[in-house]
Amino acid sequence: METKNLTCIGCPMGCALTVTIDGDEITVTGNTCTVGANYAKKEVTNPTRVVTSSVRVCGAAIARVSVKTATDIPKNKIFDCMAEIREITVNAPVSIGDVIIEDCAGTGVKVVATKNVAAK
């Protein structure tokens, strides 16, 4: 049996969760709603994160544009995702929602722009 303590990030309450893993059975206590229970179970079985970063921009007044993964990716793919993002350079103009990378690090998740960047 294994026990983990987590803080729920599902809402601003930040409930202190205790997760007990006993074989295939996962028990969550400390949550005030089902969001906390679902978060804790996912966090101990398949943790994921949204990755935010920036990429270089050519032909713009600013040097970089902010980007993020369109959805969360497996936590163990974050460094692969960041390595791919570091290699990218885009040309201005860039609009919010533009797809910068179609399939980041083989996750099937897009990386999209989160800022408008006009051309010089």
VMD Tcl script that draws the C-alpha trace (Angstrom):
set ca {
  {0.00 0.00 0.00}
  {1.24 3.48 -0.92}
  {0.03 6.89 0.28}
  {0.55 10.24 -1.46}
  {-0.40 13.74 -0.35}
  {-1.50 16.17 -3.04}
  {-3.02 19.62 -3.24}
  {-5.97 19.73 -5.62}
  {-5.62 22.24 -8.48}
  {-9.17 21.70 -9.80}
  {-10.53 24.90 -8.23}
  {-9.34 27.76 -6.00}
  {-10.11 25.86 -2.77}
  {-6.89 23.82 -3.02}
  {-8.08 20.87 -0.94}
  {-5.39 18.80 0.79}
  {-5.85 15.31 -0.65}
  {-4.61 11.98 0.61}
  {-4.44 9.26 -2.01}
  {-4.09 5.64 -0.97}
  {-3.06 3.12 -3.62}
  {-3.64 -0.51 -2.75}
  {-3.08 -2.61 -5.87}
  {-5.70 -1.49 -8.39}
  {-7.80 0.28 -5.76}
  {-7.33 4.05 -5.38}
  {-8.96 5.85 -2.46}
  {-9.04 9.66 -2.20}
  {-9.85 11.58 0.97}
  {-9.83 15.28 1.80}
  {-11.65 16.38 -1.34}
  {-14.80 18.50 -1.07}
  {-16.04 17.65 -4.56}
  {-15.67 15.05 -7.31}
  {-13.21 17.28 -9.19}
  {-10.64 16.62 -6.46}
  {-11.19 12.88 -6.53}
  {-10.87 12.76 -10.31}
  {-7.76 14.96 -10.26}
  {-6.04 12.81 -7.63}
  {-6.78 9.54 -9.41}
  {-5.48 10.92 -12.70}
  {-2.40 12.42 -11.04}
  {-1.30 9.11 -9.53}
  {-2.12 6.94 -12.57}
  {-1.40 9.15 -15.60}
  {-0.11 12.65 -14.74}
  {-0.44 15.24 -17.50}
  {0.41 18.92 -17.89}
  {-0.22 21.81 -20.26}
  {3.14 23.13 -21.44}
  {3.67 26.88 -21.93}
  {6.69 28.42 -23.59}
  {7.68 30.79 -26.40}
  {9.16 30.47 -29.88}
  {11.33 32.77 -31.96}
  {9.63 35.10 -34.46}
  {11.27 36.53 -37.58}
  {10.12 39.81 -39.11}
  {8.34 41.17 -36.04}
  {8.90 44.01 -33.59}
  {9.25 41.46 -30.80}
  {11.59 38.47 -30.75}
  {9.28 35.75 -29.39}
  {5.64 34.68 -29.34}
  {4.06 32.82 -26.43}
  {2.74 29.31 -27.10}
  {1.09 26.45 -25.24}
  {-0.01 22.91 -25.88}
  {-3.65 22.84 -26.97}
  {-4.39 20.20 -24.32}
  {-2.42 18.47 -21.62}
  {0.31 16.01 -22.53}
  {1.82 13.11 -20.56}
  {4.19 14.47 -17.93}
  {7.00 12.24 -19.17}
  {6.85 13.99 -22.59}
  {7.44 17.53 -21.28}
  {11.20 17.58 -21.97}
  {10.68 16.13 -25.48}
  {8.04 18.77 -26.14}
  {10.29 21.57 -24.92}
  {13.18 20.33 -27.06}
  {10.94 20.50 -30.13}
  {9.60 23.95 -29.21}
  {13.17 25.29 -28.80}
  {13.96 24.38 -32.41}
  {11.01 26.28 -33.94}
  {11.14 29.71 -35.58}
  {8.01 31.25 -37.12}
  {7.52 34.20 -39.44}
  {5.36 37.17 -38.50}
  {2.47 37.82 -38.50}
  {1.24 35.32 -35.91}
  {-2.33 35.19 -34.60}
  {-3.73 33.70 -31.42}
  {-4.63 30.09 -32.13}
  {-2.22 29.62 -35.05}
  {-0.85 26.09 -34.99}
  {2.91 26.29 -34.47}
  {3.54 22.53 -34.17}
  {0.97 20.03 -35.44}
  {2.03 16.97 -33.38}
  {4.41 17.90 -30.59}
  {6.78 15.14 -29.47}
  {4.56 12.43 -30.92}
  {1.75 13.18 -28.46}
  {-0.84 14.08 -31.09}
  {-1.23 17.47 -29.37}
  {-0.84 20.78 -31.20}
  {1.22 23.70 -29.95}
  {-0.65 26.96 -30.58}
  {0.18 30.66 -30.37}
  {-1.32 32.55 -27.44}
  {-0.48 36.08 -28.60}
  {-0.92 38.17 -31.72}
  {2.37 39.33 -33.21}
  {2.29 41.77 -36.12}
  {4.87 41.92 -38.87}
  {7.29 44.88 -38.91}
}
mol new
graphics top color blue
foreach p $ca { graphics top sphere $p radius 0.5 }
foreach p [lrange $ca 0 end-1] q [lrange $ca 1 end] { graphics top cylinder $p $q radius 0.2 }
display resetview
